[in-house]
Amino acid sequence: MKKIRQSFAWWCFANKGVENTALLEGAKALGYDAVDLIGEEFWAQAKDIGLNIAAVNGHASIENGLNRPENSSRIEAELLTNIEKAAKWEIPVLICFSGNRGYDDEAGLAVCAETVAKVIPAAEKAGVKLAIELLNSRVDHIGYQCDKTVSAVRLSEQVNSPAFGVLYDVYHAQIMEGDLIRTINEHHKHFVHYHTAGNPGRGPMDDTQEIWYPPIYRAIAASGYEGYVAHEFFPKADPLKELAVAFQQFEGSL
């Protein structure tokens, strides 16, 4: 199986009792290769410490996203700006959002594809991937359109570019549809980034929650995936100790 690198989502672990520099240095010492969703003001520090930046948001916002024609010009400009930044900082993935439902899902996906098509040549040239994130619409993001794997994959197929794919968030997928390993096996060619967390509650991946991650990690590895798997859970106690547990669970699974 090929080596998959681990990342962690900054927003979940920052300001949880560990100072910023100590958190970055501690994660690097644990073996993490990267950090996700960290503010631009920390990019230089993270890189100096030896952490790559695996993924950041490509545009605003989750609720007001790609599926509305009136957002097209704004999001196009935001994505073009962030593609340039991602190329400069060697950030491989920019996260995109469908936005909340406003009308027919197929029409919404068509608008998403039209807007993405305007920036895909720039992403391809820069070597940056745009990833539509699957988010649950039952608990955390009520009304979000791209809440099922089939919708995200359909958009990926419509865009039809090596610079576009799906951010498969296991936590969100479990809430909406389950059947995680079968989904990875069937659709992995569209998945360009992964997020993890326990369910219910987005807690650590331990025996208090319903997702058993080791076989999921093995399925991801068996698919030939070579990107990052980023842990995006809320720590119950010391962030670095819980990042250590997550790191070792992943490593021990493969």
N, C-alpha and C positions, 0 to 999 in steps of 0.2 A: 504494500500500500504506500501511496505517495505521502510525503510530508505535508501536513496542513499546519499553518501557523495560527496561533491564538492571539486574540485581541480582547479588549474589554471596553465597555461603553462608559465614557468619562462621566456622563450625567448621572449615572446610577451610583457611582462610588465617590465622587468628589464631595467635599463638605460633609463627610460622614465620620469625622473624628480624626482624620489623617490629613496633615498639611499637604498642599498640592505637590510640592517638590518631592516630599517623602513618598507620596502615592505613586508618582511616576517612577522614581528610582526603585521603589519597592517592587512594583510590577515588573520592571526590567530585570531585577535580581531574581524574581521568581521564574523567569523564563519567557515572559510575554514578549512578543515581537512587535506589537502595535497597540494603538488606542483608537477607538471609534468616537465620533461625535464630540470631539473636544474643540473648544472655542479657538478661533484663529489666534487669539492673543497668547495661547500656549503652544502653538505649533513649533516655534523655534526651540523652545525649552524641551519639548518632547523629543525632537530630532537630535538635539545635543546630548540627551541622556541615552539615546540609542533606540528609541521607539519610533517605528514608522506610524504614519497616520493612515489607517486602513480605509475609513469611510467617513464622510461628512455629508450634511444636507446640501443638495444641489440648488434648492430653491425654497421659497416659502409658498404656502404653508400646508400642513396636513389637511386642514379642512377646506382651504381655498386653493385648490391645486390645478392640475393639468386638464381636468375634464370640462372646464368652462371656457368658451371661446374668448370671453372678455379678459381672461388671464393670460392669453397666449403671448402677447408682446412682452408683458412683464416677466413671465417665466423664461421666455427665450433669452432676454437680456441677462437675467440672473444666471441661467445655466451657462451662457457663453463666458460670462465673467468668471464663474467658478470652475469651468473647464480649464481656463488659463491658469488659475491658481492651483488647481489639482496637478496639472502638468509640471508646474514649477516646483511644487512640494512633494511630488511623486506620490500623490494620493490616488489609489487605483479606482475607487468607487465613489460616485456621487449619488446620493439617495434622492429619489423622486417620489411624489405623492399624487395619487389620483384626485384627491379632494373628495368632499362629501357628495352624495347623490343629489342631483338636481332634476334629472330627467332620465329617460331610458338608458340602461346600462350600456347597450351596444353603441348608442349615439355618443355617450360619454367616452367610451374607449376610443372611438374614432377621432374625437377631438384630441384626446391624449396623444394618439399616434401622429396626428397632423402637427402638433406642436413639437413633439420629440424629433420628427423628421427634419425640422428646420435647423436643429443643432447637432444632429448625428454626424454629419461630415466633420465638424470641428472635434467632436469626441473621438472619432476614429483616427483622425490625424494626430491628436494629442495622446492617444493610447489610454484614454480614460473611459471607464464603463459607467453608464447611467443605469441605475437599478430601481425599478418600481417596487416599493415596499408593500408587502401583504400585511395589513393590519386588521385586527378584529373589530367588528362593528357592533358587538354585543355588550362589551364591558368597558373598554377604554376609549374607543373612537366611534361613538354612535353616529351612524349615517355614512361612514366611510365607504366609498364605492368598491375599491379593489380589495375586497375582504375574503376572497376565495382564490385558491391556486389557479383554478381554471381561468379566472378573469386576468390574473397577472400573466399567465402563459399566453393567453390569447393576444394580449397587448404586445408581448415579446415577439410573437409570430407576426403581428402586423407591422411592427417596426423592422424586423428582419435584418438586424445588424449585429456584428460581433461586439459592438460597443453598447449594446443594450440587453438587459436581462432582468432577473427577478431577485430581490432580496427576500429570501425565504426565512421568515422569523418563526421559529418553531413554537414559541409561546403563543403567538397570535394564531398560527395554524391549528394548534391543538384546541383552542377555544372555538374556532369556527367549524372545523371539519375532522380533526384527528387524522387517523390513517397515515401517519407521518412517514414511516419507512417506505410504504408502497408509493407514496407521492414522490419521495426523493428518488426512488428507483425509476419511476416513470418519467419524471420531468426534470431531472438534474441538469440536463444540457442547457436549460434556461436559467439555472440558479448561479448567480455570480457572487453572492455574499450570503452569509448565514448569521442570524442572531439566536441566542439561547436565553432561556429563563425558565424557572419552575412555574407550574400552574397547579392550584390557583394562587393568585397574589403576586406573581412575578418575583417569587422568592428564590433562594439558592436551590440548586439541583440536588436535593437530598431526599431522604425517605419520608418527608412530610408532604410531598406533592406527587402528582399523578403521572408525570413524564419520567420514564427511565431512560437516561441519555446514552449510556454506553453503546447499545445497539444502533442508536441513531447516528452517533459519531462514526461507527463502523460503516454504516450505509453511505454516509457522506464520503468517507475515505475510499470505499470500494467503487464509487462513481468516477474516480479519477480527479476529483476536485483538488485544486492546488492553491486556493486563495486563503482567506482568513475566516475563522469561526470566532465571532465576538460574543462574549458573555455580557448580557444586558439584564442582570437581575439586581434586586435591592438586597444589600447585605443586612443580616439581622444583627450582626455585632461588628467586630473589627473587619474593615474592608479588605485589608491585605491578607488576613488569615483566610477569609472566605474566597478571595481570588486564588489563594494557594490551593485550597481544596478543589475548586473548579478546574484549575490547571492540571492537577494530578489526576483527577477523574478522567479528563480528556486523554491525557497521555497514557494512562493505564488501560484505556479502552481499546487502543489500537494495537 
